[in-house]
Amino acid sequence: MQGFLLLSEYEVTQGNDRPGWMYCGIACRMLSDLGLHELADINHVALEGTDNEATRESALAYALVAACIVYEGVWTLYLGRPSSIPKSIISIAAARCKSHQKSDSPLLNAWLGLCVPMSEISHILNNQYVGDFDASSSLPNLIAQMQDWYNTLPPELVYVESRLTNLDMAGYGLHTQYCKVQILLRQALARCPNPRKRRYSQISGDSIPGMMSEDSSRAIYQEALRIARLVVTYREVFGVEKIPSIMLDNAVVAATTLIHHFNQVSSSHDVQQRDAVWVRSLIKSLEAVQPHFPITKRMLDALKHISAEGSLVDFFHSPAAGGPAIPAPGLSSGCESYIRGPDSNAVLNKPDAVWASFGVDLAPTTFFWGGLDNIFSDVPPSGDPLLNPPHMTLS
């Protein structure tokens, strides 16, 4: 499973979205084949009691189930494709996440808690233009769910702007993803027709796409500013070479929002100057990581295109040499549709460096690009052949 997820990320790095999506799908379908969702079930843990071996196997199964849900959750939001993981499995993982087992990583639980509503959000965003699909009632509930998730984050992952440098290193990617989802949610809500009763003469004017309340516009703008602060702070504190791939697409979403805000006639000179500073910082960050993340060339081209009619276009420089151009993915939602991708050479050589930010307690590289062989070596042999797979090597 870990190998298929690794291959999925590698293909995305090369711009091959379809193979990448299929590799991720294979890993997700293996959840049912191996029965990992049953092992991860909180009811199974209760039945086993204090059996240490069963506890370790259950924790490993949960880590793998959660990894697939999180990974596919990011994919579905990016690619605009339906989830392949049954809701029953997602519900099992969500129930365990809420139980806060000592053997489970708080960071992994935080990611899973974010991705559970994200699966429903992706479904709504993918279907909002299909027939008479009505998302106006679901979106406010999802915004509330996201806020509930945010309010229950563990102390080390709480965003405090005045002490941003004290935020756990792994929390930066988590918060940028949260902000991106909030932006997409509020933009989608603004596109929904106004559901209140109106006179016939009012209907066409009230339901014009793109009309947004001042509160929604302000909230979207603040989320974009927060992403910019997170990306720039992470770059300055930890270095460009350590920027996680999950933050790149989120940086593009923030830059897109800030560019549109900058171009608004109503913006004051001081606000425009502030927007310009943040946009320039985000562009610098994307340009700096281009040798490691070739897909950022397409991201920068997209941002340059929407900046073409304004003074912000001067912020863009000639891209550094970083290999062949990667085809842009053909999917929804504009600039934010570009997927994050690690250095195509470093992925296979240093798999633990790509998603180590999930911090599973069982080992530093429990899932995604980490070595599953390190985990299975800690689990005593089981009589069930499905729970005792052969030793894996990725070299």
SULKALIN-V133332 format. One record per residue. RES is the residue in one small letter. PHI is phi in whole degrees, 0 to 359 (NA if undefined). PSI is psi in radians with two decimals (none if undefined). Layout:
RES	PHI	PSI
RES	PHI	PSI
This chain:
m	NA	-0.76
q	298	-0.67
g	296	-0.71
f	293	-0.66
l	293	-0.66
l	297	-0.79
l	297	-0.65
s	300	-0.84
e	295	-0.68
y	298	-0.78
e	295	-0.66
v	297	-0.69
t	302	-0.60
q	276	-0.04
g	86	0.19
n	265	1.41
d	295	-0.72
r	295	-0.88
p	300	-0.68
g	299	-0.76
w	296	-0.68
m	291	-0.69
y	297	-0.71
c	297	-0.70
g	297	-0.64
i	298	-0.80
a	300	-0.73
c	293	-0.64
r	289	-0.40
m	290	-0.31
l	303	-0.84
s	288	-0.70
d	299	-0.68
l	272	-0.13
g	69	0.44
l	293	-0.54
h	294	-0.54
e	288	-0.70
l	294	-0.61
a	281	-0.24
d	302	2.31
i	298	-0.51
n	292	-0.60
h	295	-0.70
v	298	-0.72
a	295	-0.64
l	292	-0.61
e	283	-0.33
g	67	-2.23
t	261	0.30
d	296	1.95
n	297	-0.72
e	297	-0.79
a	296	-0.63
t	296	-0.75
r	294	-0.75
e	296	-0.70
s	294	-0.70
a	295	-0.70
l	295	-0.77
a	299	-0.74
y	296	-0.71
a	300	-0.71
l	289	-0.75
v	299	-0.83
a	296	-0.67
a	300	-0.79
c	295	-0.72
i	295	-0.76
v	293	-0.82
y	299	-0.85
e	293	-0.56
g	299	-0.75
v	295	-0.71
w	298	-0.87
t	297	-0.64
l	292	-0.61
y	281	-0.87
l	276	-0.28
g	70	0.63
r	241	2.72
p	287	2.66
s	289	2.54
s	256	-0.02
i	267	2.16
p	302	2.56
k	299	-0.51
s	297	-0.68
i	290	-0.71
i	298	-0.67
s	295	-0.69
i	298	-0.80
a	295	-0.69
a	295	-0.69
a	295	-0.72
r	293	-0.69
c	303	-0.75
k	289	-0.35
s	281	-0.28
h	53	1.02
q	296	2.48
k	298	-0.51
s	280	-0.12
d	260	2.46
s	290	2.26
p	300	-0.61
l	291	-0.73
l	298	-0.72
n	299	-0.67
a	296	-0.76
w	296	-0.77
l	296	-0.73
g	300	-0.56
l	285	-0.68
c	280	-0.31
v	296	-0.93
p	292	-0.45
m	299	-0.58
s	295	-0.69
e	288	-0.65
i	298	-0.77
s	299	-0.73
h	300	-0.76
i	292	-0.79
l	297	-0.60
n	286	-0.37
n	245	0.09
q	291	-0.31
y	255	0.17
v	264	2.01
g	53	-2.33
d	258	0.49
f	301	2.20
d	248	1.97
a	257	-0.04
s	297	-0.50
s	273	-0.49
s	278	-0.64
l	298	-0.80
p	300	-0.65
n	296	-0.68
l	291	-0.63
i	298	-0.71
a	294	-0.69
q	298	-0.72
m	297	-0.68
q	292	-0.67
d	298	-0.74
w	300	-0.79
y	298	-0.68
n	288	-0.26
t	253	0.25
l	295	2.54
p	295	2.71
p	307	-0.68
e	289	-0.21
l	248	0.13
v	283	2.37
y	276	2.06
v	233	1.91
e	300	-0.65
s	288	-0.29
r	231	0.78
l	296	-0.60
t	291	-0.24
n	273	-0.11
l	295	2.42
d	307	2.41
m	309	-0.69
a	284	-0.24
g	284	-0.33
y	297	-0.85
g	296	-0.67
l	299	-0.81
h	288	-0.61
t	294	-0.64
q	294	-0.74
y	301	-0.80
c	296	-0.70
k	299	-0.79
v	297	-0.69
q	297	-0.71
i	298	-0.85
l	296	-0.67
l	298	-0.84
r	289	-0.58
q	295	-0.72
a	295	-0.68
l	296	-0.63
a	292	-0.45
r	277	-0.21
c	286	2.45
p	299	2.57
n	294	2.10
p	280	-0.19
r	288	2.76
k	290	2.43
r	220	2.79
r	290	2.72
y	304	-0.67
s	292	-0.30
q	267	-0.30
i	300	-0.86
s	295	-0.67
g	288	-0.57
d	284	-0.36
s	249	0.36
i	294	2.18
p	302	2.49
g	95	-0.23
m	289	2.26
m	221	2.44
s	292	2.79
e	296	-0.65
d	296	-0.75
s	295	-0.76
s	299	-0.73
r	294	-0.71
a	295	-0.75
i	298	-0.75
y	298	-0.75
q	294	-0.64
e	295	-0.68
a	295	-0.72
l	297	-0.67
r	294	-0.74
i	301	-0.77
a	299	-0.77
r	298	-0.74
l	296	-0.79
v	295	-0.84
v	292	-0.73
t	297	-0.76
y	300	-0.76
r	299	-0.73
e	285	-0.61
v	278	-0.79
f	253	-0.24
g	100	2.61
v	300	-0.70
e	293	-0.22
k	255	0.09
i	298	2.14
p	286	2.61
s	298	-0.51
i	298	-0.42
m	278	-0.29
l	291	-0.90
d	299	-0.64
n	294	-0.59
a	295	-0.64
v	293	-0.71
v	300	-0.78
a	296	-0.80
a	298	-0.71
t	299	-0.79
t	297	-0.76
l	291	-0.61
i	295	-0.78
h	297	-0.68
h	294	-0.69
f	299	-0.66
n	280	-0.12
q	290	2.34
v	296	-0.56
s	286	-0.23
s	291	2.38
s	286	2.90
h	298	-0.74
d	296	-0.73
v	294	-0.72
q	297	-0.69
q	297	-0.73
r	296	-0.77
d	300	-0.74
a	297	-0.68
v	297	-0.79
w	291	-0.71
v	298	-0.76
r	298	-0.70
s	295	-0.70
l	293	-0.72
i	297	-0.75
k	301	-0.71
s	296	-0.77
l	293	-0.68
e	293	-0.63
a	293	-0.56
v	265	0.05
q	302	-0.68
p	299	-0.48
h	267	-0.50
f	233	1.47
p	303	-0.46
i	297	-0.33
t	294	-0.32
k	300	-0.77
r	292	-0.64
m	299	-0.82
l	294	-0.66
d	298	-0.71
a	294	-0.74
l	294	-0.68
k	296	-0.63
h	297	-0.78
i	282	-0.19
s	263	0.03
a	299	-0.54
e	265	0.13
g	232	3.12
s	287	-0.27
l	293	-0.32
v	298	-0.40
d	291	-0.25
f	286	-0.30
f	273	2.44
h	244	2.96
s	296	2.29
p	296	2.54
a	289	2.68
a	294	2.15
g	211	0.55
g	97	-3.12
p	292	2.70
a	292	2.57
i	257	2.26
p	304	2.42
a	286	2.41
p	292	2.41
g	268	1.46
l	212	-3.04
s	289	-2.97
s	49	0.37
g	73	-2.44
c	300	-0.57
e	290	-0.08
s	281	-0.09
y	283	2.29
i	277	2.68
r	283	2.61
g	209	2.30
p	284	2.92
d	307	2.13
s	296	-0.41
n	276	-0.68
a	287	-0.41
v	302	-0.83
l	280	-0.47
n	277	-0.59
k	228	1.15
p	297	-0.48
d	287	-0.23
a	277	-0.22
v	276	-0.81
w	233	0.50
a	295	-0.25
s	293	-0.14
f	282	-0.38
g	56	0.87
v	290	2.40
d	291	-0.46
l	298	-0.60
a	191	2.75
p	294	-0.28
t	228	1.08
t	287	-0.68
f	213	-3.11
f	62	-1.75
w	255	0.14
g	278	2.99
g	274	1.89
l	295	-0.42
d	297	-0.54
n	294	-0.54
i	280	-0.83
f	296	-0.44
s	293	-0.37
d	271	-0.17
v	260	2.11
p	302	2.61
p	304	2.49
s	246	2.65
g	288	-0.35
d	277	2.08
p	299	-0.47
l	290	-0.40
l	260	0.10
n	227	1.10
p	289	2.81
p	294	2.77
h	300	2.31
m	258	2.44
t	228	2.43
l	249	0.02
s	280	none
